[in-house]
């Protein structure tokens, strides 16, 4: 990592001369300066100094509108940059170590699991195609996001981006996380490497987006603590968490996610007369999951029959998706439509194994043909429609249908309504299809699996009063795919129906503010297949003001996170998935998690300083992320976000 920093700062110093431009150089001087401030140094001086503003530093996802870097001190940042994955994790509860995943408290549909191998507990930091940012900056720019770890280690994400000329930008992004954790065998070691580039031709008729991404999510697996009674009683011998006995001694899991991606489009004719473009997208994505152990774990073994004789202790699964799409795009200010054909080659494989009563194929693969389309309509700046459709046919992994439809309109000034109707019919995530293990009880092959179909209807209303947002969602899941209490994949015969309703509001009085977010939810049918808390709530009471003669800005407050008691699913480390509770399980929740914090902004640097789980200073910790997996105790959590605009 230290060599990456040296390269970044070398490049930054090398390109520093770009800030001063000779006004007589027509090749370097923009004809129309929309954002950059121009300061004339004097009537007798031939130089003009160009001083960039924040509007000169922008980013976008592919073929979308550009956005300016957000350097405001808003309250929602305290929910994002205090988290190791830099996301607001409302509706989740974290393990006792960062980088080890979460327990999802409400239903989540992750499109990255479609027709691919992605264990759910490895998915919380994965970057999909539409998560990749491409930049446009006037001067070399670097961003650093730092988080403290549990016990030993740290998490640091560094981004360097620079324009070469006016039309090409490249970016390098690296994230490294290493956290030992307070419990035995809980080390997390994650890293991401991302290279991205964006090019637009001088005429604007050609545009290209490309990136390479490699992510690793590696964790020791401890199987949870052995004695929950000692933990819940606050026994003095148990307060040194490193002394606590855990169920696994030498197990670990590794997940690797790699993607090569290129998307480009050409406008062959005059765009004003013939607004047609030809777009081509090609990518190859490979996913690998390993489960390793130094020796057989007694926790999984009851008799000799539980062990597969001669089978290696380390196992591997993988999937690969090669995709090639050609589209025709019609694009004007109010109406945009693109439609195309897609070819895919999919593979899913596991280690070869021979069992007396179970045949598991070592590899499944197929070639698929399909179609994709996007529709965007904008009317009078008051009404907007965004629709997406993808269809593909296959024999091995079934037919695939996905459509998302979002409508946004403003019936009354400053009142916005967002409505959505989404549908997806897809083969189950490949982690459900097959598994091989040195333990007989964890070998399975889900033959003749049915498509899991998910219908989602919902939306939200944004009101100007108290910055209020009200939302409601309904899910219907047919052939719901899950793991039972024995870690075997199953599909429900009847649909699972879920309702969610809630809201978010901010109340202010002078420099004091209260932000609340509430969610009520319920599984209307088949509750036992998807246990969830009926209520999730969060409150943030804080003070915000300028300080030090307006040289800084300060937030100070108290955050409280709560979910009602429920019979949670259990975490199953062999698969990195969640299984239904078994006989020795118990309910979790009903324990508030409170954080006391002071945040500060100085120029382009943000400090997020939290005393997390302050309740455990007064009383012993009784909170769990999963049965047998406690959440973290009190700790000082520090997050730093720093923008460096050269």
N, C-alpha and C positions, 0 to 999 in steps of 0.2 A: 504493500500500500504506500510506503514512503516514497518509492520510485515514481508512483503515479502522481503524487503531490509535486515532486520536483519537475516533472514534465509539464504539469498544469501551470505552475508559476513561471516556468521558463517561457512557455508560449504566451502567457499573459504579458510578461515584460517585453517580449519580442515584438508584439503587435501594439504596444502602447502608443506608438507614433501615429496610429490611425486617427487619434482624436483631433489632431491639428491638420487642417487641409488648406492648401494654397488655392485661393479663389480663382486663379488663372488656369488651373488644371481642370479642363472640362470633363476629363474622363473620371475624375474622382468627386466632382461636385454635383450633387443632386439638382435637377432642374426645379423641382418643387419640394421644399422642405416642410413637411407637414408636422413633424413632431420635434425635430431637433432644434434647440435654441441656437441662434447665430449671434455671436457677440463680436462687433467690430472693434478691434483694438485701437483704432485711431485713424484719422483721415490720411495721415502720412505713412501708415503701416500697410503693407500689401497683404498682410495675413488676416484671415478671419478665423476665429476660434469657434469650433462647433462643440457645444456642451449638450450631451444627450440628456433627455428627460426620461422618466419612467416609461413613457409611451414608446420609447425606442427598444424596449426589451419585452418581447412577446413569445408566445408558444402556441402550439395547436396540436391536435391529433389529426390524423391524415384526412385531407380534403374537407376540413372543417374551418370555421371562423377562428381567427387569431384572438388570443386573450393576452392582456397585459399582466406581468408578474404582480401578484398580490402581496404588497408590503404593508398593508394596513394591520393595525393591532385589533383584530376582531375577536370576540369571545369564543367563537367556534374553533379557533386555532388551538385552544387549550385541550380540546378533545382529540386533535389530530397529531400534533407534534409532541405530545406526551406519550404516544404509542410507538412501539418499535417498528410497526409496519406503516406508519404515517397515514393512518386512516381512522376515521371515527368508527369505533367498534361498539356502538350502541347495539344492544340485542345480542351481545356475546359476553362471556366471562373468561378471563385469561387463566392459564395454568400458573403455577408458582414460579415459572421461569419465562423470561421473554424469549421469543423465537421458537416456542414449543406449541403454538396454536391456541385455539379457543374452543369453548363449548358453545355452539350456536343455540341461543335461547328461543329464537323464532325461526320459522321456515325460510330457507334461503335456496334459490335456484341459481347455480353457478354454471354459466354457459361454457366455461373452459373445460367442464367435465363431459361435454357432449362428444361422443365418438372418440374418446381419448382416455388414457390412464392418468388419473389425478386423484390420489387419496384425499378425502375431504380435509383431514387435519394438516395436509401439506399445502393447502390452497390459499392461505390467508395473505401471502405476500406475492403471489404469482401475478405477473404482468401480462395481460392479454394484448391482442393486436391493437385494440382501441384504447389501451392504457398508455401506449408509447407516445411521448411528447417529442415534437420537433420544434426547433427554435428559430427565431429571427432576431438577432441582437446587433446593435450598432458597434459595440465594442466587446472584447472578450469578457465572458461572464462565468463565474463559478458560484456554486451553491454547496453549502455544507449543512448536513443535518446530523446531529450527534445525540445519542441516548446513552445514559448509564445502564449497566447490566446488573444482573443479580450476582452478588458476591465478587466474582472476578470477570473482567472482560468489558466490552463496550460495543456499541453499534454505531457505525458511521457511514453515511451515504454522501458521496461527493460527485458533483456534476460539473463538467467543464464544457462550454459551448462557445463557438466562434463562427462568425461569417467570414468566408473567403470571397472577397468581392461582394457584389450586391445580391447575388442570386443563389449562392451555395452556402449551406450551413452544415456543420458537423457537430456532434455532441458525444462525449464520453461520460459514462455514468458507472460508478462502482459502489456497491454496498457490501460492507463486511460486518458480520455480527458474530460475536463469541461471548457466551454467557454461561458461567459454570453452574449457577443455580445453588440454592441452599440445601437441597436434598441430594442424597446420593444418586449417582448415575442419571443426572438430568442435564448434562451439558448440551447446549445448542450451538451449532456452528453453521451459519447461513451466509451465502454470498451471491450477489448478482453482478454480472458484467453486461453492459449495454453499449453498443456503438450504433449511432443513428445519423442519417443524413437526409437533407432536403434540398432539392435543386429546382429552380424555375428558369426557363430560357428567357432571353432578353425580350422576345416578342410576347412572352406569356403563353405561347401555344403548347409548351411542353412542361410537364411537372412530374417530379419523381420523389417518392418516399422510400427509404430503405433502412433496415436495421438488422442487427445481429444481437440476439439475447441468449445468455446462458445463466440459469439460476440453479442454485443448490440449496436444499433445505435438509440439513443433517441433524439428527437428534439421538442422544442416548435415551433408551426407554427403560424406566425403572419399575413399571407395572403398578405404581401407587404404593402407599404406605401399608405396612402389615397390620399395625394395631391402631385402629381409629379411635378406640376408647381413650388411649393415652393422649392422642391429639386433642380430642374434644374436652378432656378434663383439664388440660393445661398443665400436665405433669411437669415438674421442674426438670426431670431428666430428659424430657422431650423437647425442651426449649432450644437446645442446640440441635437444629434440624439435621445436621450432618450425622447425628447419632441415630436418627430414626431408621429402623429397618424398612427396606423396600422389597418388593416381590421379585424383581429381576436383577441379576448381577452383571451380565455381560452382553446385553442386547442393544442394538442400535438400528436406526433406519436412515436411509439416504434416498433423497429424491432429486433427480436431475431433469431440467426442463430447458430445451435448446431449440431456437428458431432462427432460420434465415428467411428474410422477408424482403420483397420488392414489389412496389405498386407504382405504376406510372401511367400517364394519360397524355394523349396527343389531340390537339384541335387542328384538323387538316385544312379547314376553311376559315373564312372571316367569321369570328365569333359573334359579331353583331348581326350579321345577316343569316348565318347558319350556325346556331349555338349547339353544335354536335361535337362530342368528343369520343375518342376510342380509348378505353381503359383496359389495362392488362395487369393482373395481380398473380404472383406466383410465390409460394413459400413452402418450406419443408420444416416440420416440427417433430422433434423426437422427445419422448418422455420415458424415463427409467425409474423404477422403484426397487430398492434393495432392502432386504431385511437380513441382518447379520447377528450372529451370536458366537461367542468363543466356545461355548459348550452347551449341552442340553440343560435347559432351565427346569429345576424341580417343580416350579410353580405350574408348569403346563403338563407335567407328567404324573399320572396316578399309577399306571401299570406299564409293563413292557410293551403291551399291545398299543399303547399310545404313540410309540415311536416307529418311524419308517426306517427299517434296517438299511444301512448303507447310504442313506440320503445325506447330501451335504448340509451343513448347518446354515450356510448363506444361500439365500434365494434371490431370484431376480424376475421382474416383470418389465415389459416395455411396450410402447405403442409408437407408431409413426404415421404421420399424416402429410402426404405430398398433395398440394392443391394448386391447380392452374385454372384461372378464370379470365375470360375475355368478355368485356361488356361494352355496350353502346350507351352513351350518356347524352341526354338532352338537358341543357342547363340554361335557364335565364333567371332573372331576379325573383320572379314569383313562383316559378314552377320548375321542378327538377325531377327527372326520372332517369334511372339507369337500370338496365336489365342485361343479363348475360348468362353464359353457359359455364359450368364448372366441371372439371374433371378432378377426381380424387383417387388416390391409392392409399388404402388404410391397412395397417398391420397391427396385430396384437399378439404377443407371445409370452410364454413362461418357460421356466426350466423344464426339461424333459423328466418325467417321473413315471414309474410303472407301479400300479397298485392292483391288487387282486380284484377289487370290486368297483373300480372307478377309472375311466379312461379320460385323460385330460390332454387335449391336443397341444403340441408344443408351439404352434403358430397358426393363427387365423388371419387371412388377408383377402382383400377384394378390390376391384376397380369399380368406381362409382361415377355416374353421370348425374348432373343436376342443373338447376337454374337458380339464379339469385336476382333480386330486384329491390330497388329503393325508390321511394316516392316522397317528395317534400313539396308542400304547398304553403305559401305565405300570402295572406290577403289583408290589406289595409293596416298592417302592423298590429292587428287585433286577433288574428286567427292563424294558426299554424298546425299543419298535419305532417307527421313523420311516420312512414310505414316501411317495414322491411319484410321480405319474404325469401325463404330459402327452402328448396325442395331437392332431395336427391334419392335415388333408388339403389338398393343393394340387396344381395341375397344372403350374405354372411351376417351383416349387421343391421338388416332391415331397412325399411324406408325411413327417411328423415324429413320432418316438416317443422319449420319454425317461422312464426310471424309475430312481429311486434307492431302495435299501432298506438300512437300517442297523439293526442289532440290538446293543444294549448290555446286558450282564448281569454279575452278580457271583456266580459259582459258589461262591467261598470269600471270606470277609471280607477286604477290602482287595486282592482280585485281580479285575481288571476285564477283560472280553473285549469287543471291538468287532468285529463282522463286517459286511461289506457285499457286496451284489450289485447292480451298476449296469449299465444297458444304455441305449445311445443309437443311434438310426438317424436321420441328418440329412444334408441336402444339404451339400456342402462349404462352408466359409467363403467368402463372396462374393469375397474377394480372389483365389480360384482360378478364378472363373468367367470373368472377362474382364479385359483390360488394353489400354489404348491408349497409344502412345508415339511420340515422334519417331523412334525407332529401330525398323526393321522387325523385328529379331530379338526384340523384347520385346512384340509384339502377339500376342494369343491370344484364343480364345473356346472354352471347354470345353463343347462342345455335348453334350447328352444325358448329362450327368453322372449317376453313380449315387450313391445314398446311401452315406456312409461309416458303418459300423456298428462300435461299440466296446462290447465286453463287459468289465467289470471285476469281478474276484472277489478279495477280500482281507480284511484285518483286522489287528488288533493286540491284544497281550496286555500289560496293565500289571501289573507285579509290585512289591511293596513293597520288595524287596531292591534297594538302590542306585538307587531310583527308576527302575527299568528298564522300557523298553517295547520289545517285539519286534514286528516287522511283516513282512508278506508280501503281495505284490500280483501278480496275473496279468492281463494285457491281451490280448485278441484283437481285432484291427482288420481288418475286411473292407472291401475297396475303399479301402484306405489311400491318401489323397490327398497328393501331395508335389510338389515342384518338382525337375526333373532338373537336370543340370549346365549346361543351356542356359537355365534359368529358365522352362521350359515345364511347365504343370501335367500331372500324370499320375495314374492310378489303378492300383493294383497288382491283378493278376489273382488272386494268392494272398494269403492272410491273413498279417498280421504278428503274431507272438506274442512277448510281452515278459514276463519274470519279474523281480521285484524282491524282495529279502529283506534285512533289516537290523535294526538296533536302536539304542537310545539309553539311556545309563546315566550316573549320576553317583556317583563315589566320593569319600568325604569322610574326612578325618582332622583333627580339630580345626577350625582355620580354613582349612585347605587343601582344595581340591576339584579334581576332574578330571571334566569332562563330555565324553563321546565320542558321536559319531553316525557309524554306518557303514552304507553301502548297497552291496550287490552286485547287479548287474543284467546282463541279457543279452537280446538280441533272438534268440529261438530260431529264427525263420525270417525270410528276406528281410533279413538283417543289413545288406546294402548299401544298403537304402532308408532306414534309420534308424540311422546310426552313433552309438554312445554309448560312454562309458568303462565298463569292466567294474566299476570300483570308485570310489566317492566317499566320502571320509572327512573328519571334522572333529574336532579335539581342542581343548579349552579348559581349560588348567591355570591356576587362579587362587587368590588369597588374598582372603578377605572378612572384615571386622571393623568394629566400631564404632570411632570415633575422635573426638578433640577433646572428651573428657568426654561421649561419647554424643551430641554435637551433630551428628555426621555419620556416614556409613557409607561405607566404601571397598572397592572391588574393584581388584585389580591382577593382571595375568596375561598369558598368552601364548596366542593362538589360531593354530592351523595348519589350513589348508584344502588338500585334495589330491584330484586326480582322475587316474586312470591315463591313459596315453598312448593316443590313438585318432585315427582319420582323420575329423576333424570335418566337418560340413557347413560351407558358406561363407555369409557374410552377403551378401545382394543388396540394395543400397540402393534401387534403383528401385521394388521392391515392398515393402521392409521385411520381407522373409521370408528363409528359409534354404533354400539349394539344395544339391544333392549336390556333392561335391568334383569339380573338373575337373582337367585335366592338370597345371597348375602348383600344385596344392594340396599340403599337407603335414600331417603329424600334429601335434597339440598335446597339452599335458598332461604329466604326469610331473614337474612343477615345483611344489614346495610354495609356498603363499602364506601367509606368517607375519605376524601383527600383534601388536605389543606395546602393552598398553593400561593405563590407570589410569582407573577410573570412580569417581564420588563422588555421594553423595546428601546434600543439605542441605535439611532440611524437605521441601518439595514440589518441589525442583529437582534434576534429575539432570544430571551432566556425563559425557559419553562421549568420552574423549581417546585417540586411537590413533595409533601410528606404524605405518602400513600398508606392507606389502611391505618389511619391514626387511632381508630378504635382499639386496635390491638396493643396500644401503649397502655391503655387503662385496663383492658381485660384480654384474656388469651383469645387467640384466633379460633373461630369455629366454622369459617366459611370454606366451601368447597367449590371447585370448578367442575369436577365430576365426582361421583362416589369414589373414595380412596385417593383422590387427587386434590389436596388443599390448594386454595389460592395463596398468593404471596402474603407474608407478614408485613409489618411496618418497614418502610424503606424510604430513603431519600432518592427521589427520581429527578434527574436533571436532563432536560432536552434543550438543544441549541439549534437555531435556524439562522443561517448567515448567508446573505446575498452579497456577492462581491462584483460590482459593476465597474470594470476598469475604466 
